[in-house]
């Protein structure tokens, strides 16, 4: 059972990292005057991590979330 919990937490961390990467890439594309692609990446990054961040901040002991 502990392995499944660790696996699920690892997937959450990977999802957050990928979504932050998409947001950063969207900002990079905006600086290169590719507005539609940049906004698409930013929207996709926010949409991917919305549930993860909402669960993270609802948890009162969020410091223990990644451990």
N, C-alpha and C positions, 0 to 999 in steps of 0.2 A: 504494500500500500504506500509506503514512503517513497518508493521509486516512482510511482505514478504522480505523486504530488510534486516531486522534484522535476519530473519531466514536464508537467503542466506549467510550473513556475519558469522553467527554462524557455518554454515556448512563448510565454508572456514577455520575457526579457528580449527575446529575438524579435518578436513582433514590434515592441517599442523601438528597438534599434533600427529596424527597417523603416518604420514610419517616420522616425526622426531623419533618417537618410533621405527619404522621399521629400520631406519638407525642405531640407537644406538644398536638395537638387532643384526643387521648384524655385527657391530664392535665387539660386545660381542662374536658372533659365530666365528669371525676370530681369536680372541684371544684363543679360545678353539680348534684351528686347524680344524675347519669345514669350509673349504674355499668355497666350492660350495654353501652351504646354506647361509653363511655370505655374499657372493657377490650377491646372489639372493635377500636377504633382503635389501641390500644397493641399488641395482638397482630398486627394487620395491618402496622403499621409495622416491628415486629421481623421478621416473616416476609418482608417485601419486601427488607429490607437484610441478612438473615442471610448470604447467599452473598457479597455485596459486602464486608462487614466481615471475613468469614473469609478471603477472598482478599487483602484489604488487609493483614491482620496476619500471614499466612503469608509474604508477600513480605518478604525481608530488607531490601530497599532501598525501603521503603514511602514514603520521602520523595519519591522520584522517580515515584511511582505516578500522580500527578495532573499531571505535566508532560510 
